[in-house]
């Protein structure tokens, strides 16, 4: 991806990608890749990394959207930090503290996202 504005321009980074997280290990004996147990995403220097299974779902969703929505066009990924932090819960765990942070979609965008979800799951509008 080529950054166009915002933080990516300020950092001077290029060649940002969205890709899976390498949750497989190459088995030299069989010559095949095998799913790793307890896989964790590796850190990146700016790329967006997700679990391989999630990337597969993401591709299916974007392929579907492009096939059913003439306004949907490939080519740009827009990342907005527009979720509001609604709750932060901490849990002490021995020598560490785990945080659970919940975000919510702004009220003015809820109808858009509900429509998006309905379209994804082919829900028909209930017209009475």
LOTORTI-488393 format. One line per 3 residues: number of its first residue (from 0); their letters; for each residue z, x, y of N, C-alpha, C. Coordinates in Angstrom, 1 decimal. Atoms other than C-alpha are relative to their C-alpha. Last residue first. Layout:
<atoms>
NUM	A	Z:X:Y:Z:X:Y:Z:X:Y; ...
</atoms>
This chain:
<atoms>
127	XXX	-0.4:1.4:0.4:7.3:-45.1:-4.3:-0.5:-0.9:1.1; 0.4:0.9:-1.1:5.5:-41.7:-4.1:0.4:-1.4:-0.5; -0.4:1.3:0.4:7.3:-39.0:-6.2:-0.3:-1.0:1.1
124	XXX	-0.9:0.6:-1.0:5.4:-35.8:-5.5:0.3:-1.4:-0.5; 0.7:1.0:-0.9:4.1:-34.3:-8.6:0.9:-0.6:1.0; -0.7:1.3:-0.2:5.7:-31.2:-10.0:-0.8:-0.9:0.9
121	XXX	0.8:1.2:0.0:3.2:-28.6:-11.2:0.8:-1.3:0.1; -0.3:0.7:1.3:5.8:-25.9:-11.9:-0.7:-1.4:-0.1; -0.1:-0.9:1.2:4.5:-23.5:-9.4:0.2:-0.7:-1.3
118	XXX	1.4:-0.3:0.3:3.5:-26.3:-6.9:0.0:0.9:-1.3; 0.6:1.2:0.6:7.1:-27.6:-7.0:-1.4:0.3:-0.4; -0.6:0.2:1.4:8.5:-24.1:-6.4:-0.7:-1.2:-0.7
115	XXX	0.4:-1.1:0.8:6.2:-23.5:-3.4:0.4:-0.1:-1.5; 1.4:0.3:0.3:6.9:-26.9:-2.0:-0.6:1.1:-0.9; 0.0:1.1:1.0:10.6:-26.2:-2.2:-1.4:-0.4:-0.4
112	XXX	-0.3:-0.6:1.4:10.0:-22.8:-0.6:0.1:-1.1:-1.0; 1.1:-0.9:0.4:8.1:-24.4:2.4:0.3:0.5:-1.4; 1.1:0.9:0.4:10.7:-27.2:2.8:-1.2:0.8:-0.6
109	XXX	-0.3:0.6:1.3:13.5:-24.6:2.8:-1.1:-0.9:-0.5; 0.9:-0.5:1.0:12.0:-22.5:5.6:0.2:-0.7:-1.4; 1.4:0.3:-0.4:13.5:-24.2:8.7:-1.0:0.5:-1.0
106	XXX	0.3:1.5:0.1:16.9:-24.3:7.0:-1.4:-0.3:0.3; -0.2:0.7:-1.2:17.0:-20.4:6.6:-0.5:-1.5:-0.1; 1.3:0.1:-0.8:17.0:-19.3:3.0:0.3:-0.8:1.3
103	XXX	0.7:1.3:0.0:20.4:-18.4:1.7:-1.2:0.1:0.9; 0.8:0.2:-1.1:22.0:-15.1:0.6:-0.6:-1.4:0.0; 0.9:1.1:0.2:24.8:-14.3:-1.8:-0.7:-0.2:1.4
100	XXX	0.5:0.5:-1.3:26.4:-10.9:-2.0:-1.0:-1.1:-0.3; 1.0:1.0:0.3:28.5:-9.9:-5.1:-0.4:-0.6:1.4; 0.2:1.0:-1.0:30.3:-6.7:-4.6:-1.1:-1.0:-0.5
97	XXX	1.3:0.6:0.1:31.8:-4.5:-7.3:-0.1:-1.1:1.0; 0.0:1.3:-0.5:34.8:-2.3:-6.4:-1.5:-0.5:-0.1; 1.2:0.4:-0.9:35.5:0.8:-8.3:0.1:-1.4:0.4
94	XXX	0.1:-1.0:-1.1:38.5:2.7:-9.8:-1.2:-0.4:0.9; -0.5:-1.4:0.2:39.6:-0.1:-12.1:-0.1:0.8:1.2; 0.3:-0.3:1.4:37.2:-3.0:-11.4:0.6:1.4:-0.3
91	XXX	-0.5:-1.4:0.3:38.2:-4.6:-8.1:-0.2:0.2:-1.5; -0.8:0.0:1.2:35.9:-7.6:-7.5:0.5:1.4:-0.2; -0.2:-1.3:0.6:34.4:-8.3:-4.1:0.9:-0.1:-1.2
88	XXX	-1.2:0.0:0.9:32.8:-11.5:-2.9:0.2:1.4:-0.6; -0.2:-1.3:0.6:30.4:-11.7:0.1:1.3:-0.1:-0.8; -1.2:-0.3:0.6:29.0:-15.0:1.1:0.1:1.4:-0.6
85	XXX	-0.9:1.1:0.0:26.4:-16.5:3.2:1.3:0.2:-0.6; -1.1:-0.3:0.9:24.2:-13.5:4.1:1.0:-1.2:0.2; -1.4:-0.1:-0.6:21.2:-15.1:5.8:1.0:0.3:-1.0
82	XXX	-1.0:0.8:0.7:17.7:-14.4:4.4:1.3:0.2:0.7; -0.3:1.2:-0.8:15.0:-13.3:6.9:1.0:-0.9:-0.8; -1.4:0.1:0.3:14.4:-9.7:5.9:0.5:-1.2:0.8
79	XXX	-0.8:0.5:-1.1:10.7:-10.1:5.7:1.4:0.0:-0.4; -1.4:0.0:0.4:8.3:-8.2:3.4:0.8:-0.3:1.3; -0.8:0.1:-1.3:4.7:-9.1:3.8:1.4:-0.1:-0.5
76	XXX	-1.3:0.4:0.4:2.4:-8.0:0.9:0.8:0.1:1.3; -1.2:-0.4:-0.9:-1.2:-8.0:1.8:1.3:-0.5:-0.6; 0.3:-1.0:-0.9:-4.5:-7.9:-0.2:1.2:0.4:0.9
73	XXX	-0.7:-1.3:0.2:-4.8:-10.9:-2.3:-0.3:1.0:1.1; 0.9:-1.1:0.1:-5.7:-14.3:-0.8:0.7:1.3:-0.3; -0.7:-1.2:0.6:-3.9:-17.6:-1.1:-1.1:1.1:-0.2
70	XXX	-0.6:-0.8:-1.1:-5.5:-20.1:1.3:0.6:1.3:-0.5; 1.1:-0.7:-0.7:-7.8:-21.5:-1.5:0.5:0.9:1.1; -0.1:0.2:-1.4:-4.7:-22.3:-3.6:-1.0:0.8:0.8
67	XXX	-0.2:1.4:-0.4:-5.0:-23.0:-7.3:0.0:-0.2:1.5; 1.0:0.9:0.7:-6.5:-19.7:-8.7:0.1:-1.4:0.5; 1.3:-0.3:-0.4:-4.7:-17.4:-6.2:-1.1:-0.9:-0.6
64	XXX	0.1:0.4:-1.4:-1.4:-19.0:-6.9:-1.4:0.2:0.6; 0.1:1.5:-0.1:-1.9:-18.6:-10.6:-0.2:-0.5:1.4; 1.3:0.4:0.5:-2.7:-14.9:-10.3:-0.2:-1.5:0.0
61	XXX	1.0:-0.3:-1.1:0.3:-14.4:-8.0:-1.4:-0.4:-0.5; -0.2:0.9:-1.1:2.6:-16.1:-10.5:-1.1:0.2:1.0; 0.4:1.3:0.5:1.3:-14.3:-13.6:0.1:-1.0:1.2
58	XXX	1.5:0.0:0.1:1.5:-11.0:-11.7:-0.5:-1.3:-0.5; 0.6:0.0:-1.3:5.1:-11.7:-10.8:-1.5:0.0:0.0; -0.2:1.4:-0.6:6.0:-12.7:-14.3:-0.6:-0.1:1.4
55	XXX	0.9:0.9:0.7:4.6:-9.4:-15.6:0.0:-1.4:0.5; 1.3:-0.3:-0.5:6.5:-7.5:-12.9:-1.1:-0.8:-0.7; 0.1:0.7:-1.2:9.7:-9.3:-14.0:-1.4:0.2:0.7
52	XXX	0.1:1.4:0.4:9.2:-8.1:-17.6:-0.2:-0.8:1.3; 1.4:0.2:0.5:8.6:-4.5:-16.3:-0.3:-1.5:-0.3; 0.1:-0.1:1.5:11.8:-4.6:-14.4:-1.4:-0.4:-0.4
49	XXX	-0.6:1.1:0.7:11.3:-4.1:-10.7:-0.1:0.2:-1.5; 0.0:-0.1:1.5:10.5:-1.3:-8.3:0.7:-1.2:-0.6; -0.7:1.2:0.5:9.5:-1.5:-4.7:-0.1:0.0:-1.5
46	XXX	0.8:1.0:0.7:8.5:1.9:-3.5:0.9:-1.1:-0.4; 0.6:1.0:-0.9:10.5:3.7:-0.8:-0.8:-1.1:-0.8; 0.0:-0.6:-1.4:11.7:7.0:-2.3:-0.7:-1.0:0.9
43	XXX	1.3:-0.3:-0.5:12.6:5.3:-5.6:0.2:0.6:1.4; 0.1:0.0:-1.4:15.7:5.0:-7.7:-1.4:0.4:0.4; -0.2:-1.3:-0.6:15.3:4.3:-11.4:-0.1:-0.1:1.5
40	XXX	1.1:-0.4:-0.9:15.8:0.8:-12.7:0.3:1.3:0.7; -0.3:0.1:-1.4:18.2:0.6:-15.6:-1.2:0.4:0.9; 0.8:-0.7:-1.0:17.5:0.0:-19.2:0.5:-0.3:1.4
37	XXX	-0.8:-0.1:-1.2:20.4:-1.0:-21.5:-0.8:0.7:1.1; -1.2:0.9:-0.1:18.2:-0.4:-24.5:0.8:0.3:1.2; -1.3:-0.7:0.0:14.8:1.1:-23.9:1.1:-1.0:0.0
34	XXX	-0.9:0.5:-1.0:11.7:-0.9:-24.9:1.3:0.8:-0.1; -1.0:1.0:0.4:9.4:1.2:-27.0:0.9:-0.3:1.1; -1.1:0.2:-1.0:6.2:3.0:-26.1:0.9:-1.0:-0.6
31	XXX	-0.1:1.3:-0.7:4.0:4.1:-29.0:1.2:0.0:0.9; 1.0:-0.1:-1.0:2.9:7.4:-30.6:-0.1:-1.3:0.8; 0.9:1.1:0.2:4.9:6.5:-33.7:-1.2:0.1:1.0
28	XXX	0.3:0.2:1.5:6.7:9.8:-34.1:-1.0:-1.1:-0.2; 1.0:-1.0:0.5:6.5:10.7:-30.4:-0.4:-0.2:-1.4; -0.4:-0.4:1.3:8.3:7.5:-29.3:-1.1:1.0:-0.6
25	XXX	1.1:-0.3:0.9:7.8:7.1:-25.6:0.5:0.6:-1.3; -0.1:-1.4:0.3:10.7:5.4:-23.9:-1.2:0.2:-1.0; 0.5:-0.3:1.4:10.3:2.1:-22.1:0.1:1.5:-0.2
22	XXX	-1.1:0.4:0.9:12.2:0.6:-19.1:-0.5:0.3:-1.4; 0.0:-1.0:1.1:9.9:2.5:-16.7:1.2:-0.3:-0.9; -1.0:-1.0:-0.1:10.7:0.4:-13.6:0.2:1.0:-1.1
19	XXX	-1.0:0.2:0.9:7.6:-1.7:-13.0:1.0:1.2:0.0; 0.3:-0.3:1.4:5.6:-1.3:-9.9:1.2:-0.2:-0.9; -0.8:0.9:0.7:5.1:-2.2:-6.3:-0.2:0.2:-1.4
16	XXX	0.5:0.8:1.1:3.7:0.8:-4.5:1.0:-1.0:-0.4; -1.0:0.9:0.5:4.1:2.7:-1.2:-0.6:-0.9:-1.1; 0.1:0.1:1.4:1.4:5.4:-0.8:1.2:-0.8:-0.6
13	XXX	1.2:0.6:0.4:2.5:6.2:2.7:0.0:-0.1:-1.5; 0.4:0.1:1.4:5.7:7.0:4.4:-1.3:-0.6:-0.2; 1.1:-0.9:0.3:6.0:7.9:8.1:-0.5:0.0:-1.4
10	XXX	-0.3:-1.1:0.9:9.5:6.5:8.3:-1.1:0.9:-0.3; -1.0:-0.9:-0.6:8.9:4.5:11.5:0.3:1.1:-1.0; 0.7:-0.9:-1.0:5.7:3.0:10.1:1.0:1.0:0.5
7	XXX	0.9:-0.9:0.8:7.5:1.7:6.9:-0.8:0.9:1.0; -0.7:-1.2:0.5:10.3:0.3:9.1:-0.9:1.0:-0.7; -1.4:0.0:0.3:8.1:-2.1:11.0:0.5:1.3:-0.6
4	XXX	-0.9:0.2:-1.1:4.3:-2.3:11.0:1.5:0.1:-0.6; 0.7:0.4:-1.2:1.1:-1.7:9.0:1.0:-0.1:1.2; -0.9:0.6:-0.9:2.2:0.3:5.9:-0.8:-0.4:1.3
1	XX	0.0:-0.7:-1.3:-0.6:1.1:3.5:0.8:-0.8:1.0; 0.0:0.8:-1.2:0.0:0.0:0.0:0.0:0.9:1.2
</atoms>
